[in-house]
Amino acid sequence: MADMKSFRDAVGCWARGGRVNGGWANGGSGGTASELAVRLGVRTAVLLEGPSDFEAVEALAARRGRDLAAEGVCVLAMGGAMSIGRYAGLLGPPGLGLRLAGLCDKAEQRFYDQGLERAGASRKGFYVCVADLEDELIRALGTARVEEIVRAEGDLRAWQTFLRQPAQHGGPRDQQLRRFLGTKKGRKIRYGRLLVESLAPEQVPAPLDDLLTSL
């Protein structure tokens, strides 16, 4: 039985120009991604830079009792901001005609603006994080609370070792935490969900809150 993961996989393969289930994924309206979009009732694609953002969005949706897949919303990690033009072209007006939404980092906003413009897609529904979503979540929770979460997850020794590095001496705590989350493969992804699950309702960062509200 097809599910939203099947659609995500098909879109990812389509974006790479590969095959899906033995057929060409970029076969226009008859392609696998298009067929799955119709079968699953997909109406909106949420375009995110990476898997940590994906985990955060999915976690907040779950906390709010929302089943995005059942609502026809597919959350996608593109693998970097530079992919926005490709995904917007495939899923937006030139391709499947889905409504597009998402998050981007302020430093990458120009790539989103250019990619969406080329695809003839609206910027409405895209929200900007000051540095990135991890930065937003750390500032929302406060560094003391994030360190409590790090300790509870069994990462205290790794965190202390990180702080002893000369490059980290005297640095702002929030920036140290942000860098720490990216020092080990998979850590940022895991904490993307953990930090969201630790937020009080009033602490949800504006870009993430606005995105979920808009869907």
C-alpha positions as CSV (number, residue, x, y, z in Angstrom):
1,M,0.0,0.0,0.0
2,A,1.4,3.4,-1.0
3,D,2.1,5.9,1.8
4,M,3.7,9.3,2.0
5,K,7.2,7.8,2.3
6,S,6.7,6.2,-1.1
7,F,5.9,9.6,-2.5
8,R,8.9,11.2,-0.8
9,D,11.2,8.4,-2.2
10,A,9.7,8.9,-5.7
11,V,10.2,12.6,-5.6
12,G,13.8,12.2,-4.3
13,C,14.6,9.8,-7.2
14,W,12.8,12.1,-9.6
15,A,15.0,15.1,-8.5
16,R,18.1,13.0,-9.0
17,G,16.9,11.9,-12.5
18,G,16.8,8.2,-11.5
19,R,14.4,5.3,-11.7
20,V,11.5,4.4,-9.4
21,N,10.2,0.8,-9.3
22,G,11.9,0.1,-12.7
23,G,10.3,3.1,-14.5
24,W,11.6,6.6,-15.2
25,A,10.5,8.9,-12.4
26,N,10.8,11.9,-14.6
27,G,8.1,10.6,-17.0
28,G,5.9,13.7,-16.8
29,S,2.3,13.4,-15.6
30,G,2.5,9.6,-16.0
31,G,5.5,9.2,-13.7
32,T,5.5,7.5,-10.4
33,A,5.6,10.6,-8.3
34,S,2.6,12.1,-10.2
35,E,0.6,8.9,-9.8
36,L,1.4,8.7,-6.1
37,A,0.5,12.3,-5.6
38,V,-3.0,11.7,-7.1
39,R,-3.5,8.4,-5.2
40,L,-2.4,9.9,-1.8
41,G,-4.2,13.2,-2.3
42,V,-1.1,15.3,-1.9
43,R,-1.9,19.0,-2.1
44,T,1.1,20.7,-0.4
45,A,4.9,20.0,-0.4
46,V,6.9,21.4,2.5
47,L,10.4,21.9,1.3
48,L,13.1,21.8,3.9
49,E,16.9,21.9,3.7
50,G,17.8,18.8,5.6
51,P,16.7,15.9,7.8
52,S,17.0,17.8,11.1
53,D,14.4,20.3,9.9
54,F,12.2,17.4,8.8
55,E,12.3,15.9,12.2
56,A,11.5,19.2,13.9
57,V,8.5,19.8,11.7
58,E,7.2,16.3,12.0
59,A,7.6,16.5,15.8
60,L,5.7,19.7,16.2
61,A,2.9,18.4,14.0
62,A,2.6,15.3,16.2
63,R,2.6,17.4,19.4
64,R,-0.3,19.4,18.0
65,G,-2.2,16.2,17.1
66,R,-1.9,16.7,13.3
67,D,-1.5,14.0,10.8
68,L,0.1,15.9,7.9
69,A,0.1,13.0,5.5
70,A,-3.7,12.5,6.1
71,E,-4.1,16.2,5.4
72,G,-2.4,15.8,2.0
73,V,0.8,17.5,3.2
74,C,4.2,16.0,2.3
75,V,7.3,17.1,4.3
76,L,10.5,16.7,2.2
77,A,14.2,17.2,3.1
78,M,15.8,18.3,-0.1
79,G,19.5,17.8,0.9
80,G,20.5,21.5,0.8
81,A,19.2,25.0,-0.1
82,M,20.7,24.8,-3.6
83,S,18.1,22.1,-4.5
84,I,15.2,24.5,-4.1
85,G,15.0,25.4,-7.8
86,R,14.9,21.7,-8.8
87,Y,12.2,20.7,-6.3
88,A,10.1,23.8,-6.9
89,G,10.2,23.1,-10.6
90,L,9.2,19.5,-10.1
91,L,6.5,20.0,-7.5
92,G,5.3,23.5,-8.1
93,P,3.5,25.2,-11.1
94,P,5.7,23.7,-13.9
95,G,5.4,20.2,-12.5
96,L,2.8,18.6,-10.2
97,G,1.2,21.9,-9.4
98,L,1.3,21.4,-5.6
99,R,1.2,24.3,-3.2
100,L,4.7,24.9,-1.8
101,A,5.8,25.9,1.7
102,G,8.9,25.6,3.8
103,L,11.7,27.0,6.0
104,C,15.0,28.5,5.0
105,D,18.0,30.0,6.7
106,K,18.5,33.7,6.3
107,A,21.9,33.2,4.6
108,E,20.2,30.9,2.0
109,Q,17.1,33.0,1.4
110,R,18.4,34.3,-1.9
111,F,18.6,30.8,-3.3
112,Y,15.0,30.2,-2.3
113,D,13.9,33.5,-3.8
114,Q,15.6,32.7,-7.1
115,G,14.5,29.1,-7.3
116,L,10.9,29.9,-6.5
117,E,10.8,32.8,-9.0
118,R,12.2,30.6,-11.8
119,A,9.5,28.0,-11.0
120,G,6.8,30.6,-11.0
121,A,6.0,29.7,-7.4
122,S,4.9,32.0,-4.6
123,R,7.1,32.9,-1.6
124,K,4.1,32.9,0.6
125,G,4.3,30.0,2.9
126,F,8.1,30.1,3.3
127,Y,9.5,31.3,6.6
128,V,13.0,32.4,7.4
129,C,15.2,31.4,10.4
130,V,17.7,33.9,11.6
131,A,20.7,31.5,11.4
132,D,19.0,28.1,11.1
133,L,16.3,26.1,12.9
134,E,18.7,24.7,15.5
135,D,19.7,28.3,16.4
136,E,16.0,29.2,16.7
137,L,15.3,26.2,19.0
138,I,18.3,26.8,21.2
139,R,17.3,30.5,21.7
140,A,13.7,29.5,22.4
141,L,14.6,26.9,25.1
142,G,17.6,28.7,26.6
143,T,21.1,27.3,26.8
144,A,20.6,25.9,30.3
145,R,17.6,23.8,29.2
146,V,19.4,22.6,26.1
147,E,22.4,21.5,28.3
148,E,19.9,19.6,30.5
149,I,18.7,17.8,27.4
150,V,22.2,17.0,26.3
151,R,22.9,15.5,29.7
152,A,19.7,13.5,29.8
153,E,20.6,12.0,26.3
154,G,24.0,10.8,27.6
155,D,26.0,13.3,25.6
156,L,27.5,15.2,28.6
157,R,31.0,13.7,28.2
158,A,31.1,14.5,24.5
159,W,29.8,18.1,25.3
160,Q,32.5,18.6,27.9
161,T,35.2,17.4,25.5
162,F,33.9,19.7,22.8
163,L,34.1,22.7,25.2
164,R,37.7,21.9,26.0
165,Q,38.7,22.6,22.4
166,P,40.7,25.8,22.1
167,A,38.4,27.1,19.4
168,Q,35.5,27.0,21.8
169,H,37.1,28.9,24.7
170,G,35.1,32.1,25.5
171,G,32.5,31.6,22.8
172,P,28.8,32.3,23.3
173,R,27.0,29.3,24.8
174,D,24.2,29.3,22.2
175,Q,26.7,29.2,19.4
176,Q,28.8,26.5,21.1
177,L,25.6,24.3,21.4
178,R,24.7,24.9,17.8
179,R,28.2,23.8,16.7
180,F,28.1,20.8,19.0
181,L,24.9,19.5,17.5
182,G,26.7,19.3,14.1
183,T,29.9,17.6,15.2
184,K,28.6,14.0,14.9
185,K,26.7,12.4,12.1
186,G,23.0,12.0,13.1
187,R,23.2,14.2,16.2
188,K,21.6,17.2,14.7
189,I,18.8,15.0,13.3
190,R,18.1,13.4,16.7
191,Y,18.2,16.8,18.5
192,G,15.9,18.4,15.9
193,R,13.1,16.2,17.3
194,L,14.2,16.3,20.9
195,L,14.4,20.1,21.2
196,V,10.9,20.5,19.7
197,E,9.5,17.9,22.0
198,S,11.0,19.9,24.9
199,L,9.4,23.2,24.0
200,A,6.5,24.7,26.0
201,P,3.7,25.7,23.6
202,E,4.6,29.4,24.0
203,Q,8.2,28.7,23.2
204,V,7.8,27.5,19.6
205,P,10.0,29.7,17.4
206,A,8.0,32.0,15.1
207,P,9.2,30.5,11.7
208,L,8.3,27.0,12.8
209,D,5.0,28.0,14.4
210,D,4.0,30.1,11.3
211,L,4.8,27.2,9.0
212,L,2.7,24.7,10.8
213,T,-0.2,27.3,11.1
214,S,-0.1,27.9,7.4
215,L,-0.5,24.3,6.4
